[in-house]
């Protein structure tokens, strides 16, 4: 019998896996913070003998090499990938045995050129396939991360790879992808939390559309992806080691002010409501949670010195864990406690927070000509539905486009409030007068404030 444990990283929309026969274990696509994997193996009383990478990842820094070293395991990476570290190269058709487990290597190009999947079984029966960024739950991995010049060829390869897996494997085999649970590596939204080859045969576009239709629909659905992706493959090819998760040196109010004045990023991890009520001038708000790494990693200039402000040391530690997963290794300093202590007695800044119903009342009372409404959702969201008269500057473009906004109060919204809160903090730090709309966009649609994307945009 083979047991499969899922190590979920919802903040990045990814999964790692530990498969075991009860004595030995293999790990597929481990995240950077490998202590989770080691604790799981220790709790099960199993020995990790092999670590497998499906591909050189573009959305996170791998923990594969560090885990293999810590566990004394063999580290398997595609023989075709050019890397700067020693590994056990694997290629299509190889079989690797450990304990009662047999791992079959299957070439599945598409997400990357050298992508591999791993079918795992025992006693001659395959029970699961670890598909990385190939066959996902109702979707497939995106094909444009290696550059737009390769996206068509990779999309055609992705279609072929999905069909190869479906033809090689038993229909009851579990499909265990790495991406597709919110990851930007997915070509389109995925469905459900678990699946099988049989389920994918009746639902997955790569298995129900012909090649040309699949390629056209896949490429048409691709959206922007975080800027930090550009740094992930080089980091993974270099062989990242164990991250340092020790608490950063604590900074006092005078040091915090010096760092802000020097143009460094000082990030407040508190809730957006708490930040709006009172914060240190010049700080940016990225609420601690599942969206932190994605949007902080997307916006921060790569290599910019970073300081974290949290109510507790545990908050800072949680943020560090999220950030090392995307290669933000070094946090220069941190401070815990309250904004009053961080400011050193200087007055705190604040701005109003309203919902969409309040926004509708304010706009009606002020008139459209006096209303400066900023929508920081992505263009694809804007095209689907928007508020008439709003300006669309996606959050990831905002730092370079603040100068395009006119004077007066800027009312800022997004889909759920998270991105709008980040935007409000960026705007306020730049000297703008802001109001944060902290509400779900479905409310704007429900009350008739937002309409279909075909409506004119001013």
HUFEN-V286480 format. One record per residue. N is the residue number from 1. RES is the residue in one letter. PHI is phi as a letter, one per 20 degrees, with the letter a starting at -180 (999 if undefined). OMEGA is omega in whole degrees, 0 to 359 (* if undefined). D_FIRST is the distance of its C-alpha to the first C-alpha in whole Angstrom. Layout:
n={N	N}
res={RES	RES}
phi={PHI	PHI}
omega={OMEGA	OMEGA}
d_first={D_FIRST	D_FIRST}
//
This chain:
n={1	2	3	4	5	6	7	8	9	10	11	12	13	14	15	16	17	18	19	20	21	22	23	24	25	26	27	28	29	30	31	32	33	34	35	36	37	38	39	40	41	42	43	44	45	46	47	48	49	50	51	52	53	54	55	56	57	58	59	60	61	62	63	64	65	66	67	68	69	70	71	72	73	74	75	76	77	78	79	80	81	82	83	84	85	86	87	88	89	90	91	92	93	94	95	96	97	98	99	100	101	102	103	104	105	106	107	108	109	110	111	112	113	114	115	116	117	118	119	120	121	122	123	124	125	126	127	128	129	130	131	132	133	134	135	136	137	138	139	140	141	142	143	144	145	146	147	148	149	150	151	152	153	154	155	156	157	158	159	160	161	162	163	164	165	166	167	168	169	170	171	172	173	174	175	176	177	178	179	180	181	182	183	184	185	186	187	188	189	190	191	192	193	194	195	196	197	198	199	200	201	202	203	204	205	206	207	208	209	210	211	212	213	214	215	216	217	218	219	220	221	222	223	224	225	226	227	228	229	230	231	232	233	234	235	236	237	238	239	240	241	242	243	244	245	246	247	248	249	250	251	252	253	254	255	256	257	258	259	260	261	262	263	264	265	266	267	268	269	270	271	272	273	274	275	276	277	278	279	280	281	282	283	284	285	286	287	288	289	290	291	292	293	294	295	296	297	298	299	300	301	302	303	304	305	306	307	308	309	310	311	312	313	314	315	316	317	318	319	320	321	322	323	324	325	326	327	328	329	330	331	332	333	334	335	336	337	338	339	340	341	342	343	344	345	346	347	348	349	350	351	352	353	354	355	356	357	358	359	360	361	362	363	364	365	366	367	368	369	370	371	372	373	374	375	376	377	378	379	380	381	382	383	384	385	386	387	388	389	390	391	392	393	394	395	396	397	398	399	400	401	402	403	404	405	406	407	408	409	410	411	412	413	414	415	416	417	418	419	420	421	422	423	424	425	426	427	428	429	430	431	432	433	434	435	436	437	438	439	440	441	442	443	444	445	446	447	448	449	450	451	452	453	454	455	456	457	458}
res={X	X	X	X	X	X	X	X	X	X	X	X	X	X	X	X	X	X	X	X	X	X	X	X	X	X	X	X	X	X	X	X	X	X	X	X	X	X	X	X	X	X	X	X	X	X	X	X	X	X	X	X	X	X	X	X	X	X	X	X	X	X	X	X	X	X	X	X	X	X	X	X	X	X	X	X	X	X	X	X	X	X	X	X	X	X	X	X	X	X	X	X	X	X	X	X	X	X	X	X	X	X	X	X	X	X	X	X	X	X	X	X	X	X	X	X	X	X	X	X	X	X	X	X	X	X	X	X	X	X	X	X	X	X	X	X	X	X	X	X	X	X	X	X	X	X	X	X	X	X	X	X	X	X	X	X	X	X	X	X	X	X	X	X	X	X	X	X	X	X	X	X	X	X	X	X	X	X	X	X	X	X	X	X	X	X	X	X	X	X	X	X	X	X	X	X	X	X	X	X	X	X	X	X	X	X	X	X	X	X	X	X	X	X	X	X	X	X	X	X	X	X	X	X	X	X	X	X	X	X	X	X	X	X	X	X	X	X	X	X	X	X	X	X	X	X	X	X	X	X	X	X	X	X	X	X	X	X	X	X	X	X	X	X	X	X	X	X	X	X	X	X	X	X	X	X	X	X	X	X	X	X	X	X	X	X	X	X	X	X	X	X	X	X	X	X	X	X	X	X	X	X	X	X	X	X	X	X	X	X	X	X	X	X	X	X	X	X	X	X	X	X	X	X	X	X	X	X	X	X	X	X	X	X	X	X	X	X	X	X	X	X	X	X	X	X	X	X	X	X	X	X	X	X	X	X	X	X	X	X	X	X	X	X	X	X	X	X	X	X	X	X	X	X	X	X	X	X	X	X	X	X	X	X	X	X	X	X	X	X	X	X	X	X	X	X	X	X	X	X	X	X	X	X	X	X	X	X	X	X	X	X	X	X	X	X	X	X	X	X	X	X	X	X	X	X	X	X	X	X	X	X	X	X	X	X	X	X	X	X	X	X	X	X	X	X	X	X	X	X	X	X	X	X	X	X	X	X}
phi={999	d	d	c	d	e	d	e	c	f	f	d	m	c	c	d	c	c	d	b	e	o	c	d	b	d	c	d	l	f	f	f	e	f	g	f	f	f	f	f	f	f	f	e	m	d	d	f	d	b	c	d	d	f	a	f	f	d	d	b	e	f	d	f	f	f	f	g	f	f	e	m	d	f	d	d	c	g	f	e	e	e	c	d	b	f	b	e	f	c	b	g	n	f	c	c	d	b	l	e	e	c	d	d	e	c	f	c	f	q	f	c	f	d	f	c	d	c	e	c	b	b	l	m	d	f	d	b	c	e	d	l	d	e	e	d	f	m	b	b	f	f	d	d	f	e	o	f	f	d	f	f	f	f	f	f	f	f	f	f	f	f	f	f	f	f	e	e	d	f	f	e	f	f	d	c	e	e	e	o	d	o	f	f	f	f	f	b	g	e	c	m	d	b	b	c	g	g	f	f	f	d	c	e	g	f	d	d	d	f	g	f	f	f	f	f	f	f	f	f	e	f	d	f	c	g	f	f	g	f	e	f	f	g	f	f	f	e	n	f	d	f	f	e	d	f	g	f	f	e	d	e	f	f	f	g	f	f	f	f	f	e	n	f	e	d	d	e	e	f	f	f	f	f	f	f	f	r	b	f	g	n	e	d	d	c	f	f	r	f	e	g	f	g	e	f	f	f	e	f	g	f	n	f	g	c	c	d	d	c	f	c	f	f	f	f	f	f	f	g	f	f	f	f	f	d	n	e	e	d	d	f	a	b	b	c	o	c	f	f	f	f	e	m	n	f	g	e	e	b	b	f	c	c	d	f	f	f	f	f	f	f	f	f	f	e	n	g	f	d	d	d	d	d	d	d	f	f	g	f	f	g	f	f	a	b	e	g	n	f	d	d	c	g	g	f	e	g	g	e	c	g	f	f	e	f	f	n	f	d	e	c	c	b	e	c	o	f	f	f	f	f	f	g	f	f	f	f	f	e	n	e	e	c	c	e	e	d	a	e	f	f	f	f	f	f	e	n	f	d	c	f	f	f	f	f	d	d}
omega={178	174	179	175	178	173	190	173	187	181	178	180	185	175	166	184	170	178	186	172	181	179	177	182	170	179	181	175	180	174	187	182	189	179	177	181	180	179	179	179	179	179	178	181	182	180	176	182	183	175	185	170	175	180	172	190	178	185	176	176	185	170	187	182	180	179	179	179	183	184	185	185	172	184	186	178	181	179	183	180	178	182	185	182	177	176	175	184	179	182	183	175	179	173	183	180	172	186	178	184	170	181	178	181	182	177	180	179	179	175	168	181	187	184	177	168	183	175	186	179	177	179	176	182	177	182	183	173	180	196	176	179	178	180	181	178	179	181	175	178	181	189	184	187	177	179	183	180	181	192	181	180	180	177	177	177	180	178	180	181	179	180	176	179	182	180	183	194	177	186	180	178	176	174	185	181	174	182	170	179	185	181	173	177	178	181	180	181	180	183	173	182	179	183	178	175	181	180	181	180	181	185	188	180	181	183	180	177	173	189	184	180	178	181	181	182	180	182	180	183	184	180	177	177	188	182	183	178	182	184	188	182	176	179	181	178	180	178	181	180	183	179	175	181	176	181	178	176	180	182	176	185	181	178	178	180	178	181	178	182	179	178	178	178	173	192	179	185	183	180	181	178	178	180	181	182	179	182	178	181	178	177	179	184	172	185	178	181	187	182	186	186	182	187	173	178	181	190	187	173	188	183	179	175	187	173	181	176	179	179	181	175	179	177	179	180	179	178	177	181	178	188	178	179	178	172	173	190	195	171	188	182	180	173	178	180	187	178	177	178	182	184	181	179	178	180	177	175	178	173	184	175	178	174	183	176	177	177	179	180	180	181	179	182	183	185	184	185	181	188	182	185	182	177	184	174	177	184	180	177	178	181	182	182	181	178	180	179	180	172	179	168	181	185	184	177	189	183	180	185	181	181	179	183	180	179	180	183	177	176	189	180	174	180	185	181	184	182	178	179	175	181	180	180	177	181	181	178	179	176	180	173	187	168	180	172	182	185	177	185	177	176	178	178	183	182	177	180	181	179	181	183	180	182	184	177	185	*}
d_first={0	4	7	10	13	17	20	22	26	28	31	30	28	25	22	20	16	14	10	8	6	8	11	12	12	14	17	18	22	22	26	29	28	25	26	23	20	21	22	18	17	19	18	14	16	14	16	17	17	18	20	20	23	23	27	30	30	33	33	31	32	28	27	25	28	28	25	24	27	26	23	24	22	23	24	23	26	28	30	32	33	36	35	37	34	32	29	26	27	25	26	25	23	22	19	17	15	14	12	9	9	12	14	17	20	22	26	26	30	31	31	32	33	31	28	24	21	17	15	11	9	7	9	12	10	11	9	12	15	17	21	23	26	26	24	24	24	27	29	29	30	33	35	38	37	38	42	43	44	41	40	41	39	36	36	36	33	31	32	31	28	26	27	26	22	23	24	21	18	17	18	15	14	14	17	17	21	22	26	27	27	30	31	34	32	31	34	34	32	29	27	25	22	19	19	18	20	21	22	24	26	28	28	28	32	31	29	32	35	37	37	41	40	37	38	41	40	37	40	42	40	39	41	42	39	40	42	40	38	40	40	36	35	38	36	33	35	36	33	33	33	32	34	37	36	39	41	44	48	50	53	56	58	60	57	55	59	59	56	57	60	59	57	53	51	50	48	48	44	46	45	48	50	50	51	54	55	56	55	56	58	57	53	50	48	44	43	40	36	34	37	39	37	37	41	42	41	42	46	46	48	46	47	49	49	47	48	46	47	45	46	44	42	39	40	41	38	36	38	37	34	34	37	35	32	35	37	39	39	43	44	48	48	47	49	48	50	52	54	57	57	55	59	61	63	64	63	60	60	58	58	58	55	55	53	54	56	58	58	59	62	63	63	66	68	68	68	66	69	68	64	62	58	56	52	50	47	46	48	45	45	49	50	48	50	52	55	59	61	58	57	54	53	49	48	47	51	52	53	55	57	58	62	61	62	65	67	66	63	60	58	54	51	48	45	44	46	44	45	49	49	48	51	53	53	53	56	58	57	59	62	62	62	59	57	54	52	49	48	46	47	46	49	51	51	51	54	56	56	54	54	52	52	55	58	60	59	62}
//
